[in-house]
Structure formats: C-alpha cells, structure tokens
C-alpha cells in the first residue's frame, strides 16, 4: 500500500525508470547508429582506398580494410600527381591555398570587425542602409557579380594573382563577418563605450584598447568560419586565378577529374583526404566553437 | 550649476561629434565601396549588359530581349532549370525532415550525444569538391557500392545513379544531403533546446504521445527556426556548382547541368558573355522571388512583435 502511494506521489515527476533496452531506445539508438554509418562511410572508404595499392583496388571490395598498408598513394598525391603539364603534386596547391588563406583571413576579419564596430557604436547617417545592402548582397548569386569583378581586378592589375583572390574573399566574406561583429559589439554594454568616450578616447583608441580585448572569442569564431570557408572555396579560385596560382581545391579537382592517363583511385582518394584535412582538423580541434560559428552565421540579426 | 553648463555646452560639442563620426565614415569606406560598387554596381552592370550582344568582351550593342529568348530556347538551360528544381525540392524537403528528425533524436536525452553530433556535422566542414569526389568514388559502378553488394552474392543488384541520365541528380542529392544536413540538424537542435521544458510536462500530463507532440506542438513553435533553415538551404541550392563540377562534371551528357554552371561555362569557356549575363540575371530573379516573401514574413513578424 505504502509502495503504491509513493509511486503515485512520485508519478511522472520522479526520475525516469531507466530501461536500457526498452523498445523505444532500441529504435532510437538503432536509427542513430544506422544514420551515423551513412555519414561515416565516405570518410572510411576514402581512408581505406588511399591505403591500398591499385591491384588490390581492382580486385574489388572498397569497404574492406587494406591487406597491405601502403603510404605510396599519399606520397604520390602530395608530390608527384599531375595536373596538365605540372607534375609536382598537391603540394603546390597547398602552398597556394596557404598563401591565399592567411592574408584573406587577416584582411577580411580586420575590415569586418571595424565595420561591425562602426555599425554598432558609431552609427552615422546611412550606415544602416549600407549594412542592409551588404546583408542582401549575401543572398545575391555570385554569378551576377563574377564578371564585373573580373573587370575590376583587371583595372587594378590583380587578375590572376593571389592578391586579387584575397580581395575577392574579403569582399564576399564581409556580409557574414560584419553581421557577426556588429551583433557581438552591440551586446557589449553601451556604458563601457560611453565611459571611454567621457575619458576622451577616440574611434581607434576604443577599438584597440576596449573592443578588441573584449571580442577575442568572436575573433576566434570568425577565424574558424573564414579559414574553413576560404580553404573550401572552389568557384572564386577557378575563376580568378591561373593554373600556377590555383588553390588546393581546384588543383584537386583537376587531378581527379583529368581524362588523361590511367585512373589511380588510391592516389585520388589520398589527394581528396589531403585537401579535406585542414578543415577537418579545425573542426575536430575547435569543437563547440565551430558550431557557434556556423550558428552565428545562420542566425540573422 | 554644472548641469546647466553641461546642457549649454552640448550644442557646441556637436561639430566635434560630427568630426569624430568622420573617422567612422572613413573606416567604413571598404564596406561602403563593397556595398555600392560590387553588390549594387556589379549586379546592375550584369543586368544591364544582359541586354547586349556581348560575346568575348562586353560591349554596348543592344539586342533587347534576344539573349533571354535564346536562353529559354536552349535545351541546356531548360535541363539546368529542371535539374535545379528537382534537386531543390528534394533537398529542401529531405534536409528539413532529416535535420529535424536527427535533432529530435539527439534531444531525447541520449548517451554519446556529442559523439553523434560530431559525426553528423563533420561533412559540413568539408568542401563540395571533396564531397563530390568522395561520393563519385563510392558510387563508382565498377568498384563502389554496386560491386561490393554484387560481391556479397546479390548479382543483379544495380545502383549506378551517376551514369544514368535519369537518376544522376539523385546521385548528387545523396552527396549534397550528406554534406548539408548536419548544419540544419545543429540549428534545429538549438531551436529544440530553446523550448521550455514545461511544454513537455504539459503535453505529458495531457497524455499526448511524443511524436504527436512534435508534430502538433513543437514544430509550430519552431517556425522562426524553420524559416532560418529554409532560407539557408535555399541560398545553398541556388549556388550549387562545385558539387556538380566535382562529382559529375555535368554529365552524363548534359544530364546534371545546373544554372550556376551554365553561367560560368558561357562566360568563361564559350566566350558568350551576353548569354552568361542573361542566365545569371535569371538566377537573380529566382532569388528575388524567394527573398521577397521571406523579407515580408520577417518584416511583418517584427511589426506585430
């Protein structure tokens, strides 16, 4: 009797009775594990293929682990794979991507953080209009702006150079990053800004001495966002650079989808993995911050 | 006394504030240039030049709607538009359904939640080129999934979407969903976490089942999250280009062409700029058609709130 009353009192509020193998749980975990396999399959197959020799691949079963592990495909993808007449492998594309990445990230984040700061603390007539144009611009298909930018870069003498591509990345990274910084700076208490103003600090002084130190987390988020975004870019790379300055993604596509020669699937997969390695490392190293970055990118303010 | 002087001084400080704002204006020059020159100017330039007969170089030989007539007469464009439509509808519906279902599963207070989340999201860190090449390999008929299943003894098994003109778009879809659903799952999960625990208690008291609660109570509550997700997916679909180039190259034949690829082919390979401009203007129109109702919803919602 007492037993019944206590259970009645506990009712639905008590801790859920944990049945590890309830039917609902089996369905739930079963579904999740099945779906996980779909998500993990490509990564697994790529790794396995890249560690096999070509004879073993021809024998079949891409899902099986390699009978004999070889790192030859990786070495070949890195330093010997051919695109057109150049046979120095992906290392060239990697170098180009790094040389594109670093100035692009620095420039775009510097400009966007200043924009966000000006937009949230130093509003001037028309500032909101420009910001709105910027945000709407993020939705315009890139295709409508591709050719005018070609003309612009030609006039500036930057067409085909890494500098030109850096400029393009800065332009197209601006909407989302400005939004990110504007929202962040707007959340910093205005009193702080006012106090600094009363103390006589000017535009740059407040920016460097108060805003930047307070905005370090958002800088990290912006860096993650930009590094993965720019590293993964294909469209701008293929249009605004020439073969000598192709970023890694473009070179990868040219290596794998080239019609000449025998297809070496193991080298192709090693090259693909090499290209995906940088964003993957950033993803697994940054964890929650990556999620925060894309969530910040997703939520419009 | 000090108060009075303060208020007296205020109008005097105004010019100084204007001067200070000058700094903000100077600092915003890159933003203003980007907004006006690239976004507004560039778009307007393309629209204007879509009415010219530009071929290798842009020139102002006006041809009226000629380019558009040629565009809509072109089989390749019709295929591109159809493909984008099929891909778009499937991708939109499936991404929302899968994204929400996964988020709901992860929200059931399960173990290893963060491990599952990492697995679902990691493809989003990879580029479309990597995604396309990985799936091209898995869907390879001679070595990939098809040959493996045949090797298990099911000799008549056929799964070769990339080499069949009728199914190639679904091959792209498999890869596209793999890459993009994680993001939507994350957004949905954030939305689900924002829902008050009391709602769940209330529905439990009322004896409403879990699935019914999701459908009847939770999803209507998450309308803003769904709209954000919708806009994100739609913006991504229009840009579909890298994945096609890497996975199928537009083939077999023209079976997996998309508008973004059409534009770039005509602008930079076929040296028929006018066609490229006309096609990109059509892309712009489709975005405007999607954006206006969304802006209306957002704007209308804010007015009410």
Interface residues (C-beta under 8 A of the other chain):
Chain A: X12 X28 X29 X31 X32 X35 X36 X38 X39 X40 X41 X42 X43 X45 X46 X49 X57 X58 X60 X61 X62 X63 X111 X114 X115 X117 X118 X119 X122 X124 X127 X130 X131 X133 X134 X136 X137 X138 X139 X140 X141 X142 X143 X144 X145 X146 X147 X148 X149 X151 X152 X170 X171 X174 X178 X202 X203 X204 X228 X231 X232 X233 X234 X235 X239 X249 X252 X253 X256 X257 X265 X268 X269 X272 X275 X276 X279 X280 X282 X283 X284 X287 X290 X291 X294 X295 X298 X299 X300
Chain B: X20 X21 X23 X24 X25 X27 X28 X30 X31 X32 X34 X35 X36 X37 X38 X39 X40 X41 X42 X43 X45 X46 X47 X49 X58 X102 X105 X106 X108 X110 X116 X117 X118 X119 X120 X121 X122 X123 X124 X125 X126 X127 X128 X129 X130 X131 X133 X134 X135 X136 X137 X138 X140 X143 X144 X145 X147 X148 X151 X178 X182 X183 X186 X187 X190 X201 X204 X205 X228 X229 X231 X232 X235 X238 X239 X241 X242 X245 X246 X249 X259 X260 X263 X264 X267 X268 X273 X276 X277 X279 X280 X281 X283 X284 X287 X291 X298
